[in-house]
Amino acid sequence: MAIGTLMEMAPQFAPRGGLIGLDLGTKTIGVAASDPDRRLATGVETIARTTFTADAKRVLALAAERKSVGFVLGLPINMDGSEGPRAQSTRAFARNFARLTDLPIAFWDERLSTAAVERELIKADMRRDRRAEVIDQHAAMFILQGALDRLLRA
């Protein structure tokens, strides 16, 4: 099972190939993907959560379509650095997901990602109903882009 922090997993990613970023919510999963050179994250879709099996199958299909070489999951750490129920839920998802794929799974601290994305969407004068449709996808992009930027500095 290849699960760990971004920097622990970085050597396990193939030298070239895109990554899939996930923002795991209770009702939806925001999905983003990077280019093969891992410079830019773009939104892919928002998956309405149903069952773990169906959710995982969709994520794996998106990864296969893009020939991705790994996953970056946003880990919702509390502001004081502790991990609450949402972080535990993300870790459980990763453990179960790792049984379905050989690709490495990295965690990336997603503190304030949704709040930052919401501010940007408001600044862009996006309507509330439209923001609700894209917030998770944009949060996944924010998470993945942060991880990509960190990998470039490594």
VOPAGU-2260 file (C-alpha; in pm, 1 decimal, decimal comma):
REM VOPAGU-2260
SITE   aa  ch    i         X         Y         Z
SITE  MET   A    0       0,0       0,0       0,0
SITE  ALA   A    1     165,5     322,3    -117,2
SITE  ILE   A    2       6,2     592,9      97,5
SITE  GLY   A    3     182,5     883,6     265,2
SITE  THR   A    4     260,2    1252,6     257,7
SITE  LEU   A    5     332,5    1417,2     -74,1
SITE  MET   A    6     707,0    1421,4     -18,5
SITE  GLU   A    7     709,3    1057,4      97,7
SITE  MET   A    8     522,7     952,7    -217,1
SITE  ALA   A    9     704,2    1179,9    -466,5
SITE  PRO   A   10     977,5     922,0    -543,2
SITE  GLN   A   11     707,4     662,8    -615,8
SITE  PHE   A   12     538,5     871,0    -887,0
SITE  ALA   A   13     657,1     781,3   -1237,3
SITE  PRO   A   14     900,0    1044,2   -1371,2
SITE  ARG   A   15     636,0    1175,6   -1610,6
SITE  GLY   A   16     258,4    1159,3   -1605,1
SITE  GLY   A   17     -32,9    1345,7   -1461,8
SITE  LEU   A   18    -173,6    1331,1   -1112,6
SITE  ILE   A   19    -536,4    1326,0   -1002,4
SITE  GLY   A   20    -633,5    1557,1    -716,9
SITE  LEU   A   21    -932,5    1480,1    -496,9
SITE  ASP   A   22   -1131,0    1697,7    -258,7
SITE  LEU   A   23   -1331,4    1443,5     -59,4
SITE  GLY   A   24   -1652,3    1588,7      78,4
SITE  THR   A   25   -1934,9    1408,6     250,6
SITE  LYS   A   26   -2171,0    1459,6     -44,7
SITE  THR   A   27   -1935,3    1510,2    -337,8
SITE  ILE   A   28   -1581,8    1446,6    -457,3
SITE  GLY   A   29   -1411,8    1727,0    -646,9
SITE  VAL   A   30   -1172,5    1593,8    -910,1
SITE  ALA   A   31    -884,1    1775,7   -1078,1
SITE  ALA   A   32    -605,1    1651,8   -1303,8
SITE  SER   A   33    -261,6    1776,9   -1394,7
SITE  ASP   A   34     -84,7    1778,3   -1726,4
SITE  PRO   A   35     181,7    1506,0   -1777,4
SITE  ASP   A   36     457,6    1754,0   -1686,2
SITE  ARG   A   37     279,5    1830,8   -1356,3
SITE  ARG   A   38     273,0    2206,0   -1397,2
SITE  LEU   A   39     -99,0    2292,2   -1410,4
SITE  ALA   A   40    -407,4    2154,7   -1237,2
SITE  THR   A   41    -741,7    2174,2   -1414,8
SITE  GLY   A   42   -1090,0    2081,3   -1299,0
SITE  VAL   A   43   -1234,7    1756,4   -1425,5
SITE  GLU   A   44   -1570,7    1699,0   -1257,1
SITE  THR   A   45   -1764,9    1678,3    -935,5
SITE  ILE   A   46   -1877,2    1329,1    -843,1
SITE  ALA   A   47   -2198,1    1299,7    -641,3
SITE  ARG   A   48   -2112,6    1048,1    -370,3
SITE  THR   A   49   -2315,6     729,1    -356,9
SITE  THR   A   50   -2124,2     421,8    -239,5
SITE  PHE   A   51   -1751,4     382,1    -191,7
SITE  THR   A   52   -1739,0     122,7    -470,0
SITE  ALA   A   53   -1916,4     345,8    -722,8
SITE  ASP   A   54   -1716,9     653,7    -620,9
SITE  ALA   A   55   -1384,2     468,8    -642,9
SITE  LYS   A   56   -1478,1     315,2    -978,3
SITE  ARG   A   57   -1546,2     661,6   -1124,4
SITE  VAL   A   58   -1220,1     806,3    -987,1
SITE  LEU   A   59   -1023,1     510,8   -1125,9
SITE  ALA   A   60   -1192,5     551,8   -1465,4
SITE  LEU   A   61   -1096,9     921,1   -1474,9
SITE  ALA   A   62    -738,0     833,6   -1380,6
SITE  ALA   A   63    -719,4     565,5   -1650,4
SITE  GLU   A   64    -858,6     801,3   -1917,7
SITE  ARG   A   65    -581,6    1046,8   -1835,7
SITE  LYS   A   66    -308,5     784,1   -1788,7
SITE  SER   A   67    -243,6     927,6   -1442,6
SITE  VAL   A   68      47,0     803,3   -1232,4
SITE  GLY   A   69     -80,7     889,3    -884,8
SITE  PHE   A   70    -335,3    1058,9    -661,7
SITE  VAL   A   71    -324,6    1359,7    -430,8
SITE  LEU   A   72    -595,4    1365,2    -164,6
SITE  GLY   A   73    -670,0    1680,3      27,7
SITE  LEU   A   74    -627,6    1604,7     398,8
SITE  PRO   A   75    -852,1    1832,7     608,8
SITE  ILE   A   76    -623,5    1909,5     901,3
SITE  ASN   A   77    -754,8    2136,5    1176,8
SITE  MET   A   78    -599,4    2480,5    1216,7
SITE  ASP   A   79    -412,6    2361,7    1528,5
SITE  GLY   A   80    -254,7    2078,2    1327,6
SITE  SER   A   81    -469,7    1804,3    1478,8
SITE  GLU   A   82    -680,7    1561,9    1277,8
SITE  GLY   A   83   -1052,6    1534,6    1333,3
SITE  PRO   A   84   -1324,2    1306,5    1197,4
SITE  ARG   A   85   -1298,1    1441,2     839,7
SITE  ALA   A   86    -924,6    1367,6     824,7
SITE  GLN   A   87    -987,1    1018,9     964,8
SITE  SER   A   88   -1253,6     966,6     698,8
SITE  THR   A   89   -1006,4    1075,7     427,0
SITE  ARG   A   90    -743,1     835,3     559,9
SITE  ALA   A   91   -1000,5     553,1     561,9
SITE  PHE   A   92   -1096,5     634,8     201,6
SITE  ALA   A   93    -726,4     621,8     105,4
SITE  ARG   A   94    -673,6     284,0     273,9
SITE  ASN   A   95    -976,3     133,2      98,9
SITE  PHE   A   96    -888,5     299,8    -232,4
SITE  ALA   A   97    -529,7     168,0    -215,2
SITE  ARG   A   98    -669,8    -185,1    -231,1
SITE  LEU   A   99    -808,9    -102,9    -576,8
SITE  THR   A  100    -501,8      56,6    -735,7
SITE  ASP   A  101    -126,1      18,9    -743,6
SITE  LEU   A  102     -78,6     392,6    -799,1
SITE  PRO   A  103      70,4     593,2    -509,7
SITE  ILE   A  104    -165,7     801,7    -297,0
SITE  ALA   A  105     -33,4    1119,8    -138,8
SITE  PHE   A  106    -193,6    1343,0     123,5
SITE  TRP   A  107    -174,2    1721,3      93,3
SITE  ASP   A  108    -276,9    1961,4     369,4
SITE  GLU   A  109    -592,4    2128,3     244,5
SITE  ARG   A  110    -645,2    2376,3     529,6
SITE  LEU   A  111    -855,4    2668,7     410,3
SITE  SER   A  112    -867,7    2546,7      49,5
SITE  THR   A  113   -1246,8    2566,4      19,5
SITE  ALA   A  114   -1254,1    2908,4     187,7
SITE  ALA   A  115    -983,0    3038,8     -47,9
SITE  VAL   A  116   -1165,2    2904,3    -352,2
SITE  GLU   A  117   -1498,0    3048,4    -234,8
SITE  ARG   A  118   -1337,6    3393,9    -198,2
SITE  GLU   A  119   -1197,8    3372,6    -552,0
SITE  LEU   A  120   -1531,9    3264,3    -699,0
SITE  ILE   A  121   -1709,4    3548,8    -518,8
SITE  LYS   A  122   -1443,8    3791,1    -644,4
SITE  ALA   A  123   -1517,3    3659,5    -996,1
SITE  ASP   A  124   -1882,5    3757,6    -931,6
SITE  MET   A  125   -2009,4    3401,3    -964,5
SITE  ARG   A  126   -2367,2    3340,5    -850,5
SITE  ARG   A  127   -2419,4    3136,2    -534,0
SITE  ASP   A  128   -2593,4    2847,6    -715,5
SITE  ARG   A  129   -2314,6    2830,0    -974,8
SITE  ARG   A  130   -2048,7    2843,1    -700,5
SITE  ALA   A  131   -2213,7    2542,9    -533,5
SITE  GLU   A  132   -2183,4    2347,8    -860,5
SITE  VAL   A  133   -1809,7    2408,0    -903,9
SITE  ILE   A  134   -1667,6    2467,0    -554,2
SITE  ASP   A  135   -1551,2    2107,7    -499,3
SITE  GLN   A  136   -1386,4    2086,7    -841,6
SITE  HIS   A  137   -1210,0    2417,3    -780,0
SITE  ALA   A  138   -1103,8    2302,3    -432,1
SITE  ALA   A  139    -953,6    1990,1    -591,7
SITE  MET   A  140    -767,4    2216,2    -837,3
SITE  PHE   A  141    -641,2    2431,2    -549,0
SITE  ILE   A  142    -522,2    2122,1    -358,8
SITE  LEU   A  143    -355,2    1966,8    -661,6
SITE  GLN   A  144    -191,5    2292,7    -772,3
SITE  GLY   A  145     -43,4    2339,6    -424,2
SITE  ALA   A  146      99,1    1987,7    -441,2
SITE  LEU   A  147     235,2    2042,8    -794,5
SITE  ASP   A  148     402,5    2366,8    -688,1
SITE  ARG   A  149     563,9    2186,0    -393,5
SITE  LEU   A  150     688,9    1903,7    -618,3
SITE  LEU   A  151     848,3    2156,1    -854,7
SITE  ARG   A  152    1044,5    2303,3    -562,9
SITE  ALA   A  153    1164,5    1961,7    -441,2
